[in-house]
Amino acid sequence: PVLIVLDDLDRCDAGTVTDLLEGIQTLFRGAPVVFLAVADRRWITTSFGKRFADFQDAGGDAARPVGDLFLDKMFQLSV
């Protein structure tokens, strides 16, 4: 297996963060690669929240921001 470390994601703008993470998820789905994203969780959830703000009221869990929902789907573990 290969480990790829993504560091300083919280220094990128919201569009770069979401584009990068969505691209990785699409390209490496099913590949024997592990990604370690080193960034502030709030920065990533806010980035997805800004990008997909139109979906905030589209259902799901009204108690959680849409950015949190994307983070839960994208990462297996968040510390």
Secondary structure as GFF3:
##gff-version 3
##sequence-region A 1 79
A	DSSP	beta_strand	2	7	.	.	.	ID=ss1
A	DSSP	three_ten_helix	9	11	.	.	.	ID=ss2
A	DSSP	alpha_helix	14	27	.	.	.	ID=ss3
A	DSSP	beta_strand	33	38	.	.	.	ID=ss4
A	DSSP	alpha_helix	41	51	.	.	.	ID=ss5
A	DSSP	three_ten_helix	53	55	.	.	.	ID=ss6
A	DSSP	alpha_helix	66	74	.	.	.	ID=ss7
###
